[in-house]
């Protein structure tokens, strides 16, 4: 005989195959069942699921970690992108994301976790450009988590990744320009150098 709780609180029972199960009702009347080898394991999962439900978080039977979700996402996106793009995505996730936030439960991931991740990567020497690319990859993945009903919001939308610093350029003084052109007089590209320093034209 199962352990029946109040309406909406879920119930725990033992199946004919020997496994334990817990069932609870979600918003809209949908039912979700959790499975485990022991009653204690199932009761713990049910308590966590009820807590998530009350907090407005998605209730997932496996309570996916960020690492597991990103692995599923990579496999799903792989056929839709170029191989070189997939390799870059995989490296950003494996080298920079999983070691820091991979163990977090996906519903518990916050904007602060991502902001701290980017700050740590910058302190380790990863360039601002690479950090922005990392953010782009994670933002794309987390948008998919919403479509898969694994999250109630896209936490990456509120993150402000490191802004790219504009490089500072220092123009040559007139005398420096003259010295440069005299030194380049015998070069076969001297006409190009003259054009560049007298018009300020850029490549392209």
Number of C-alpha atoms within 10 A of each C-alpha: 7 12 10 13 11 7 9 13 13 22 19 22 17 18 12 7 6 10 14 21 23 25 19 22 17 16 9 6 9 8 11 15 16 19 22 17 12 13 17 11 15 22 20 12 20 25 14 14 23 19 13 16 16 10 9 12 17 20 21 17 13 11 19 16 18 21 20 17 18 23 14 12 16 16 11 10 14 15 10 10 9 11 11 9 12 17 13 15 19 18 13 19 20 15 10 19 21 16 11 15 18 19 13 18 16 23 20 13 18 16 15 13 17 22 17 13 20 25 16 14 18 15 10 9 8 14 14 18 14 15 22 17 16 22 23 15 16 19 17 13 19 24 16 16 20 14 11 9 12 19 22 13 17 18 17 23 12 12 16 13 20 17 10 11 8 6 6 6 6 6 9 11 9 10 9 11 16 13 12 15 17 12 11 15 14 9 12 9 10 15 12 10 16 16 11 13 16 9 8 9 9 6 5 3
